[in-house]
């Protein structure tokens, strides 16, 4: 049976992929960077290997005798000061591709982002598109998922921890001070204060997708299916105001909406870039969400290709609410 290497195995998406592969009886090797994470992987039934995208020699060892690589690691919400966009998204993924070619890896599954006309202001997105190009030119059979806005993250940042109930390795709970300080202020504003916060006026529409569904797509692609680049969005195109309505229905309350003009996020993105690139990137992503629609895969070709049923925003929030 093919052995699968998961890069980014300790992140919320990567961990979910590891669990799904193990549930399917697939042998998994998981990249970790500390002994605590290694112990967690062993407890799940995966084989941990100490490696880092910034260390080419460690990747050669990690990729040895591997058939499929699932790469979900990213630097959007860094847990370590070394995890810069250049180190991870640019050089790190080139290191991984080189190691994968050396090892004769037969398939690579990669998590990318949705291209934007304004994406040049965000190195994070630009580097991901550069990595897509490098993957296509590598000669390795590949599946690239361009993931839409994540329910688990965006719905929580509206002012509630309901979206991350029972989530292990939640992205928004990483030890990144910029996100942690913001989350401390807003984490229960919906339930306690009756206030939902949105970027822009709430009119843009997005194919929000939950991390569980994204992990199902990655696990399915690791086992086969078509090659190429696929949009990975949820089954509906909704506005943030629609999400406010879902919160109201679930909690049986009337919420007050607090909007932040899109231009504020743009100014913060540009102003923070010299001293806080990761924070600048998050502000830029908010600016894009406030000003551009991201309606993906309206015909449902991606879930059909990988035999995955997608979760609606209401189903997602109701299940997380029930978990509490």
Residue pairs with C-beta under 8 A, 6 or more apart in sequence:
1 25
1 26
1 27
2 26
2 27
2 67
2 68
2 106
3 27
3 28
3 29
3 65
3 66
3 67
3 68
4 21
4 26
4 27
4 28
4 29
4 66
4 67
4 68
4 69
4 70
4 222
5 28
5 29
5 30
5 31
5 49
5 62
5 63
5 66
5 68
5 69
5 70
6 14
6 17
6 18
6 21
6 28
6 29
6 30
6 31
6 46
6 70
6 72
7 14
7 31
7 53
7 69
7 70
7 71
7 72
7 73
7 96
8 14
8 31
8 71
8 72
8 73
8 74
8 111
9 15
9 17
9 18
9 30
9 31
9 32
9 37
9 41
9 46
9 72
10 30
10 32
10 33
10 37
10 40
10 169
11 72
11 73
11 74
11 169
11 171
12 152
12 167
12 168
12 169
12 170
12 171
12 211
13 72
13 111
13 171
13 211
13 214
13 215
13 218
14 30
14 70
14 72
14 73
14 169
15 168
15 169
16 211
16 212
16 214
16 215
17 70
17 72
17 215
17 218
17 219
17 222
18 28
18 30
18 41
18 44
18 46
19 44
19 215
20 215
20 216
20 218
20 219
21 28
21 70
21 219
21 222
22 28
22 44
22 45
22 46
24 219
24 223
26 222
26 223
27 47
28 45
28 46
28 47
29 46
29 47
29 48
29 49
29 62
29 66
30 41
30 46
30 47
30 48
30 49
31 48
31 49
31 50
31 51
31 52
31 62
31 73
32 38
32 41
32 48
32 49
32 50
32 51
33 50
33 51
33 52
33 80
37 48
38 48
38 50
41 47
41 48
42 48
49 61
49 62
50 58
51 58
51 59
51 61
51 62
52 58
52 59
52 92
53 59
53 73
53 87
53 88
53 91
53 92
53 93
53 95
53 96
54 82
54 87
54 88
54 91
54 92
54 95
55 95
56 95
56 98
56 99
59 95
59 96
59 98
59 99
60 99
60 102
60 103
62 99
63 69
63 96
63 99
63 100
63 102
63 103
63 105
64 103
65 103
66 100
66 103
66 105
67 105
67 106
67 107
68 105
68 106
68 107
68 108
68 109
68 222
69 96
69 100
69 105
69 107
69 108
69 109
70 108
70 109
70 218
70 219
70 221
70 222
71 93
71 96
71 108
71 109
71 110
71 111
72 111
72 218
73 88
73 92
74 88
74 89
74 111
74 124
75 83
75 84
75 85
75 87
75 88
75 89
75 124
75 278
76 124
76 171
76 278
76 281
76 282
76 285
77 171
77 172
77 174
77 176
77 179
77 278
77 282
78 84
78 174
78 176
78 278
79 174
79 175
79 176
84 277
85 123
85 124
85 127
85 277
85 278
85 281
86 123
86 127
89 123
89 124
89 127
89 128
89 131
90 127
90 130
90 131
93 110
93 131
93 134
94 131
94 134
97 108
97 134
97 135
97 138
97 140
100 108
100 138
100 140
101 138
101 139
101 140
105 140
106 140
106 141
107 140
107 141
107 142
107 143
107 221
107 222
107 227
108 135
108 138
108 140
108 141
108 142
108 143
109 142
109 143
109 144
109 145
109 218
109 221
109 222
110 131
110 132
110 135
110 142
110 143
110 144
110 145
111 145
111 147
111 214
111 218
112 128
112 129
112 131
112 132
112 144
112 145
112 146
112 147
112 229
113 124
113 125
113 128
113 129
113 146
113 147
114 146
114 147
114 148
114 231
114 294
114 296
115 125
115 129
115 146
116 122
116 125
116 288
116 292
117 292
118 287
118 288
118 291
118 292
119 125
119 126
119 129
119 288
120 126
121 269
121 270
121 284
122 269
122 281
122 284
122 285
122 288
123 277
123 281
124 281
124 284
124 285
132 144
132 229
135 142
135 144
136 142
141 227
142 227
142 228
143 221
143 225
143 226
143 227
143 228
143 230
144 228
144 229
144 230
145 214
145 217
145 218
145 221
145 230
145 232
145 302
146 229
146 230
146 231
146 232
146 296
147 209
147 214
147 232
147 233
148 206
148 207
148 208
148 209
148 231
148 232
148 233
148 234
148 294
148 296
149 206
149 207
149 208
149 209
149 289
149 294
150 171
150 208
150 209
150 210
150 211
150 214
151 163
151 208
151 209
151 210
151 211
151 234
151 313
151 316
151 317
152 163
152 164
152 167
152 170
152 171
152 172
152 210
152 211
153 163
153 171
153 172
154 208
154 240
154 289
155 162
155 163
155 208
155 243
155 313
155 316
155 317
156 162
156 163
156 164
156 172
156 183
156 187
157 172
157 182
157 183
157 186
157 197
158 186
158 190
158 196
158 197
158 198
158 240
158 243
158 244
158 247
159 186
159 187
159 188
159 189
159 190
159 193
159 195
159 196
159 197
160 187
160 188
160 189
160 190
160 191
160 247
161 187
161 188
162 190
162 191
162 317
162 320
162 321
162 324
163 316
163 317
163 320
164 170
164 172
164 173
164 320
165 320
165 321
165 323
165 324
166 320
166 323
167 211
172 179
172 183
173 183
176 278
178 276
178 278
178 279
178 282
179 282
186 197
189 195
189 196
189 197
190 196
190 247
190 251
190 255
191 251
194 253
194 254
194 255
194 256
195 255
195 256
195 257
195 258
196 243
196 244
196 247
196 255
196 256
196 257
196 258
197 257
197 258
197 259
197 260
198 240
198 241
198 244
198 257
198 258
198 259
198 260
199 240
199 259
199 260
199 262
199 265
199 286
199 287
199 289
199 290
200 240
200 259
200 260
200 261
200 262
200 289
200 290
200 291
201 259
201 290
202 239
202 240
202 241
202 244
202 257
202 259
203 239
203 241
204 239
204 240
204 289
204 290
204 291
204 292
204 293
204 294
205 237
205 238
205 239
205 293
205 294
205 295
206 233
206 237
206 238
206 239
206 240
206 289
206 293
206 294
206 295
207 231
207 233
207 234
207 235
207 236
207 237
207 294
207 295
207 296
207 297
208 233
208 234
208 236
208 238
208 243
208 313
209 232
209 233
209 234
209 310
210 234
210 311
210 316
212 311
213 234
213 303
213 308
213 310
213 311
214 232
216 306
216 308
217 230
217 232
217 302
217 303
217 306
217 308
220 306
220 307
220 308
221 306
225 305
225 306
225 307
226 305
230 297
230 301
230 302
230 305
231 296
231 297
231 302
232 296
232 297
232 302
233 294
233 295
233 296
233 297
233 302
234 310
234 311
234 312
234 313
235 300
235 303
235 310
235 311
235 312
236 312
236 313
237 293
237 295
237 298
238 313
240 289
241 257
242 313
243 313
243 317
244 255
244 257
246 313
246 314
246 317
247 253
247 255
247 317
248 254
248 255
249 314
250 314
250 317
250 318
250 321
251 321
260 286
260 290
262 287
262 290
262 291
265 283
265 284
265 286
265 287
265 290
266 283
266 284
266 287
268 280
268 283
269 280
269 281
269 283
269 284
269 287
270 280
271 280
272 279
272 280
272 283
273 280
288 294
297 303
300 310
302 308
303 309
303 310
